[in-house]
Amino acid sequence: MKRPRVASAFALAIAGVVALSGCGISRPTTPAPEPVPAASPVLPAIPRPLVTVIPPVVTPTPYDSAPPTPTAVATPDVSTTDQEPTPEATPTTQPTTPAVDCAKQKCIALTFDDGPWKGTTPKLLNILKKYGVHATFFIEGQRVKDNKKLIARAAAEGHVIGNHAYNHPEFWKLSASSIQSQIKRTNTLLKKTTGKRPTLLRPPFGESNPTIRHILRDLGMAQILWSIDPLDWKDQDAKTVAARVLAGAQPGAIVLSHDIYPTTVDAYKTIIPKLQAQGYVFVTVPQLLKSVKPGVSYSQR
Ligand code: ZN
């Protein structure tokens, strides 16, 4: 796998950067964007730093709190109607997502970044199916080509597919046009694969700034961060990951994880039944938030 994080992590730690948030994030203390050529669709692979992590600095924005419609399966306002399902994306047995009222029920949303990976994601999908759980997957555009069937399977089984940029760049180092290119290119690939254009972005490293939000507003997309980060990329130990998610669980939470680690997949074998026993209902991000506004960041309900 292409996860050469450790070496650069220490280098960055020594360099005195400020760690910010999940997927292995570090952000320079002065995150001034460095202009890069606008027309560079293929960006160089950037090692993901492995550093100490603190929660993202996010100000949750109030979501639309209109009374829930009992029969409505929550769909973001930014949903598009330009859906052209591909054969892969139109299963004969469309998954039925039960109506959930997260204003009354103990909802929690699982999100998985950086995948999919054939070694782990199918196992996770099997676990989710076993427990009747729908999650939200934020997928890198560069992974689509080799994982079309896997992504189509996730979509067909009722999971929501979101955008995690094309090759996981550090947005704060990119020009606005390059950021937009990363998002649009991935949207195009995912739409071809699932039939739906993603309406949710999980920015790599949880980066959030006015430039990104402005771009997302123009694209009709919302930004989804998180409220629980078990640091599953840093501490690849199923018991540790499970303990952290269970300890942090609360109604309305969005949990960040990465479906590329076997330990993370193992952790959910424990997490899901335990939380279900506590009365939690697992929902997708659109179900949790009920409606989202383009250009707005959300980290929980
Ligand atoms: Zn990531």
Boltz pocket constraint, residues with backbone or C-beta under 6 A from the ligand:
constraints:
  - pocket:
      binder: B
      contacts: [[A, 22], [A, 23], [A, 113], [A, 114], [A, 164], [A, 168], [A, 203], [A, 204], [A, 205]]
      max_distance: 6.0
